[in-house]
Amino acid sequence: MSSGEARRVLIARALVHRPRALLFDEPTNSLDVFAHHSLRNTMSTLANSGIGIILVTHELSDVIPEIDRVVLMSNGRIAADGGKGDILRADHLEAIFGVKVEIGRRDGYYHLW
């Protein structure tokens, strides 16, 4: 079973219990481009169906458009908390990661380079 197929099985198992929220921890780790895109679509579909999405990630492109609130953490402490547009800014991420970054946005997704 591929990593993408395994993720789909885990999500299906969780949905059997009719959760109000799902926690995704580094969900696109080890996925190819197709599986990454598919998983983001699945998370968007779940969010639009009323299921809360809690996402833990280091990849900005994992943050689906439906996510409104972002909490940035550094050394186990909250470094920034608020609306996605206010928090996903270069100055915040540079302070956390210690490197100069640029942020792009396309189709509701944020990208870091």
C-alpha positions in Angstrom: 0.0 0.0 0.0 1.4 3.4 -0.9 1.7 6.2 1.6 -1.2 8.0 0.0 -3.4 4.9 0.2 -2.5 4.4 3.8 -3.5 7.9 4.6 -6.9 7.4 2.9 -7.5 4.3 5.0 -6.6 6.1 8.2 -9.1 8.9 7.3 -11.8 6.4 6.4 -11.3 4.6 9.8 -11.6 7.9 11.7 -14.7 8.9 9.8 -16.6 5.7 10.9 -16.8 7.3 14.3 -18.4 10.5 12.9 -15.9 12.9 14.5 -16.5 16.6 14.9 -12.8 17.3 14.3 -9.8 15.5 12.9 -6.1 16.0 13.7 -3.6 15.8 10.9 0.0 15.7 12.0 2.5 16.4 9.1 -0.1 14.8 6.8 1.8 15.2 3.5 5.1 13.8 4.7 6.4 11.2 2.2 3.6 11.8 -0.3 4.2 12.3 -4.0 2.7 15.3 -5.8 -0.5 13.6 -6.8 -1.2 12.1 -3.3 -0.3 15.5 -1.7 -2.9 17.3 -3.9 -5.5 14.5 -3.3 -5.0 14.8 0.5 -5.4 18.5 0.5 -8.7 18.1 -1.5 -9.9 15.5 1.0 -9.1 17.9 3.9 -11.0 20.7 2.2 -14.0 18.4 1.5 -14.0 17.4 5.2 -13.8 21.0 6.4 -16.6 22.0 4.1 -18.7 19.2 5.5 -18.5 20.7 8.9 -15.6 18.6 10.3 -13.0 20.7 12.2 -9.5 20.4 10.9 -6.6 20.7 13.3 -3.4 20.7 11.3 0.2 20.4 12.5 2.7 21.0 9.8 6.0 22.6 8.7 4.7 22.9 5.1 2.8 26.1 4.4 1.2 24.5 1.3 -0.6 22.0 3.6 -2.7 24.9 5.1 -5.9 24.5 3.1 -8.0 27.6 2.3 -10.7 26.6 4.8 -8.4 27.0 7.7 -9.0 30.4 9.3 -6.9 30.4 12.4 -3.2 29.7 12.6 -1.1 29.2 15.7 2.7 29.4 15.2 4.8 27.7 17.8 8.5 28.0 18.7 10.3 26.0 21.4 7.0 24.7 22.8 5.5 28.1 23.1 2.9 30.1 21.1 4.8 32.6 19.0 1.8 34.0 17.1 -2.0 33.3 17.1 -4.7 34.7 14.9 -6.2 34.9 11.5 -4.3 33.1 8.7 -3.7 36.3 6.7 -2.3 38.1 9.7 -0.1 35.3 10.9 1.3 33.7 7.8 3.7 36.6 7.0 7.4 36.6 6.2 8.3 38.5 9.4 6.6 35.9 11.7 8.1 32.9 9.9 11.6 34.5 9.7 11.5 35.0 13.4 10.6 31.4 14.1 12.9 29.7 11.5 15.8 32.1 11.6 16.1 32.4 7.8 14.9 34.9 5.2 11.7 33.7 3.5 9.3 34.8 0.8 5.6 33.9 0.9 3.5 33.5 -2.1 -0.3 32.9 -2.3 -2.2 31.2 -5.1 -5.8 29.8 -5.1 -6.1 30.2 -1.4 -2.8 28.3 -0.7 0.3 29.8 0.8 3.8 28.8 -0.5 7.1 29.4 1.1 10.5 29.8 -0.6 
